[in-house]
Amino acid sequence: MIQEFLRQSTQLPPESTQQAVGYPSLFLLVALGALVPVVPTGALVSSAAVVAFHQSAPFALLVVFAVASSAAFLGDICLYWLGQRGMRSKNGSKWLRAITDRAAPERLAQAQRKLDEHGAMVLVLSRLVPAGRIPVMLACLLGRMELRRFARGDVPACLAWAATYQLIGILGGSLFPEPWQGVVAAVGLTLLISAAPAVWRRLRRAFGG
């Protein structure tokens, strides 16, 4: 009886319902996470990929990739535009202060050096490194990079980011027979990846590295 209850409680709704609710929700949450960097958007993409992996629709994974990458791009562009406005206007300065507060001074200096050396291609790496996006974006703002140039560099960054976290979800979906098990594994792995840099920095400081 207990096993039957667990099976029913973890059973997903029909695929049509998942798609009608899941895709718009994924788009909104990823775009919101790009604007307000507190939502674990990587875990959202991985979870959506797990569910899509277990669906019978032939292009479910492709739709998840398209939705996630386009939402990330839209959120990045909106945040950068607000940052540019903050550089020019007192009314928009709160947005600039908000993203500045999330960038440690040493990481900002490092991002500025890498931006000078490699240009907009640094955006690709910044999207893949946990907590690396905001310092690089701020360095682009301080360097007065045009929105058009930022957008060109951000396209491959968002595509690579969506592909990476989707692969994590596919891995979780292939290892476990039940979608919810794959979701738990994918979320756990993405959160572990996100926390790893902060743990490493604390260990280096603790041991005087």
Number of C-alpha atoms within 10 A of each C-alpha: 6 7 8 8 10 10 12 10 9 12 12 14 9 9 16 10 10 15 19 10 11 17 18 13 14 20 23 17 22 28 27 19 20 24 21 14 16 9 15 16 22 27 23 25 31 32 29 26 32 31 25 27 23 18 17 9 12 10 12 19 21 14 15 25 23 17 21 31 25 19 24 30 21 22 22 25 20 16 21 25 17 19 26 23 17 18 18 11 12 10 10 16 16 14 19 20 13 12 19 18 11 14 21 12 12 10 16 20 15 15 25 21 14 17 19 14 11 10 16 22 17 22 28 20 17 20 22 19 13 18 18 20 22 27 25 27 29 22 23 25 21 13 12 11 15 13 16 10 12 20 18 13 17 25 19 18 25 24 19 17 23 26 21 17 27 29 17 23 31 24 18 27 27 14 12 14 11 18 24 18 15 27 24 17 21 30 22 13 18 23 14 12 14 18 13 12 15 13 11 11 11 12 12 11 9 9 7 7 8
